């Protein structure tokens, strides 16, 4: 993979610092309006191993729900619904809008069927809004060049204990060779209706990150030789994007975090992860 050179307008400054500051969907949600858009661009690439009412800003009519904060988007409404037993019902929603030269369209899961659904939707929405706000901030220095944020969400786990969502994004700036890629992850404890943080997951987070590093390098296999290991240093920001599934814990790493362009994700098996967990996390997420 090669490192792109972005043009002066809209240069994405300090990708690692911006992306790694993203939380696991623990930012506060904002509830506001949006506009539908169309696009034929593909979703952002991911390298590595496994793991609404419409409104516009300006002269067009605006519908807002609750207090309006930046960016101005409403809570999305579900467009379809299916049942995923024993977890929450899952539909889908689109968050879309435009502000000046910046536009966005992000497809996300929409949960229903249990009290925890509202909290899961709120946390996913908060994570998306954070990326939209970032795109709008960068758009102010683009000199009018069009910027478009495209995203797609995936339900990783919905087992009645937790609901976990990964959303990947591609930030397209007209005239550049390829988009900048981003990721946000959300984990919600269904029974407590609260987010799950890394401090709740690992009994000793810093020690856990040190033990996870060689496990990620093993999972990377042949790709390990191209990894910049400073991106695996024992800092919370480096491990902020994570999910769990039946096989283990999956970590997603940002553009250039491991030294090369493109998102990377690697799965660490439960036999490695489980000894690092708190009792709460083991009951909540380890295979039952």
N, C-alpha and C positions, 0 to 999 in steps of 0.2 A: 504494500500500500504506500502511496506517496502523500506528501504533505502539500496541501494546496496553498496558493498565495491569493489572498483576498484583495480586491481593489480598495483604494483609499476610502470611497464612500461606503459607509456601513460596515467598516472592518469590525469583525467580532473580536473584541478585546478580551484577552486573557480567558480563553475558553475553559481552561481547566478550573480557574478560580470561580468562574460564573457557574459552571455546571456542577462542580463538586459541592457548591454551597446549597444545592437543592436538597431538600429534605425528603423524607419518605412520606410525603403527602401530609406533613404535620403543620403546614402553614395554615393560617386562618382562611376560611372560605370567604369569597365575595359572591354576592348574588346580584346579577345585572343582565342586560339584553344583547342580542346578536343578530347577524345577517347571514342568510344562506349564501354559499359560494359553490363554484364548480372548479374542478381541477383534474388533470389527467396525469399528474406527476406521481411516481411510485412512492411507497412509504420508505422511511429511512432504513439504510442497511444495518444489519446487526451481524458482527463477525464473532466467531467463537463457537462454543459448544452449548447444548441445551441448558436448557432451563425448565323545534323549540319555538317556542315563540320566536319569531324573527324580528329584529329591530336593527336600526342603523343609527349611527351618530350623525349629527348634522341636520339637514332639512327633512329627512324622512321621519315617519312616525317612530316613536320610541316607547317600548313597554319595559318597565322595570319592576322587579319584585324585591321589596325590602330596601334597605339603605344602599345607595349607589356609590360604589367605590371603583377605583381604576383596577382593571379595565372594565368598561361598561358592557356587561353581559348578563343575561338572565339565567337562572337555574334551568338547565336543559330539561326537556320533557322526553319521556321514553317514546320511541317510535316502533318498537316491537317488544314482545314479551314471550319468554319461554320459561319453563320450570327446570331448575337444577337441584334435585333432591340430593341430600337433605339440606342443602344450603339455601341461600336467598334466590328468589326469582331474578332472572337477568334479562334485561332488554338492551336497547342501545339508544343513544342520543347524540346529537351533533351540536358542538359549540362552535359558532362561526361568527365572524364580524369583520369590521374594517375601521381603521383609524388613519387618515391621511394616506400615505403610501404603503402602509402595513395592513395586511389582511391575514386572517387565520381561519382554519377549519380543522377541528379535532373531533374525531369520533370516539366516544367513550362508552363503557358499559353503564347501564342504568338499573339500579337494584330496587326491588320491591318485595312485599310479602312478609316483612318482619320489622320490628322497631329499629333494628340495627341498620336497615336499608338506608334511612335518611342520613345517618352518620357516615356510612360508606360513600354515598353520593356526594356528601359535603366535602369529604376529604379528597376524593378524586378531583372534584371540581376545583378545590383550592390549589392542588398541584398543577392543574392545567392553567389556571389563572396566573400562577406565578410565571410560567413560561410565556404566556401572552404578554404580561407586563414587561418581561425582559425584551421580547421582540419589539414592543412599542418604544422602549427606551432606546434601543439600538437604532430604530427607524428614524429617530430625531436627528441623527447625524449622517443619514444616508443621502442627503442632498436631493431628495425626491425620487431616488431610485426605488423601484418596487421591491418590497420584501413580502414573502408569504410563508406562513407557518402552517405546515400540515402535520397531523398527528393521528395515531390510532392506538386504542387501548385494548388490552387483553386481560381476561380474568385468568389468573394463574392458579389460584386456590379458592374454593367456595365449598368448604366441607362441613359447615355448621358451626365450626369453632372460630375460624377466621375467614375473612374475605380479603383477597389480595389482588391488586391490579397493577400492571405495568403499562405505562403509556410511552411510546417512542415518538419522536418528533423529527421533522426535517425543516430547517430554516433556509428557504431559498431566497437568495439575493440576486436579482437580475444582473447578468454579466459575469457571474462567478462560475468556476468549473463544476462545482458540486455543492450541495447544501451542507450546512453544519448540522450535526446530529445531537440530539439530547434525549434524556430519559428521566422519567419520574416514577417512583414506586409508592404504593399505598398499602398499608396493612392495618386492618381493623379487627379488634376482638369483638366478635358478634355478641357474646353474652354480656360483656361489660359496656359495649357500645363506645369503646375508646380506641384511639390509635395505639399501635405497639411500637415502641422505640428500641433502638439498639441497646440502650442501658437496661431495658427490661429483658432483652433477649440473652445477653451474655453476663455471666456472673462477674467476670473481670474483662471488660471490653478491650482494653489495650493488649492484654495477654492473648485474648482470643484473636485479635487481628494478626498478631505475630504468628500464631499457629495456623491461621488461614492462608497466609502468604504461600508457604510451600505447597499447600493443597491446591491453590489456584494454579500455581506453576505446573503441578502434575496434571491438572485438568486441561491445561493449555496444550500439553504435548509438544508437538513440533513448533507450535506458535510461541512457546515459552522463550525461545532464543531471540525473538523480536520484541519482547516485553521490556519496557523501561520500568525496573522494579521500584523506582521511587514512587510510582503511582500506587504501590501496594504497601507503603509505609503505614505503621500502626496509628493512623489518625482516623477519627470518625468520618470525616469528609470523604476519605478514599473508599469507604465501605458503605456509604449512605444509601445506595440503591440496591435493595435486596428483596428476595421473596423466598418462600419455602414451598416445596411440593412433596410428593411421595418419595422422591429419590434423595432429597437433601435440600441444601440452601443454595440459591442461585444469586450470584452477584453480577451486576451490570456496570461496566466501566465506560466512562465518557470518551468522546473524541479526544485523542492525544493524551489521555490520562496514562495510558500504558505505552506511549511513545509513537503511536501511529494513528492515522485517520480511521474513523469508523468505530461504532459501538462494539464492545466485546462483552460476552457474558459467559461465565463459567460456573459449573455446578460442583459443589463440594458435598460428598456423600454424608448421610446421617451418621455413619460410624465415626466420622471425624468431627462432625458438628456437635453431636449430642453431649459429649463430655464437657463442652464449653458453655452449655446452656444453664440458665437459671431453672429452678423447679417450675416456675410459672410458664416459662417458654417451652419447656419439655412437655408439660401437660397440654399446652395450647397448640403446639405445632408439630411435634414429633409424631411419626406414624403411630396410630393407636392400635 
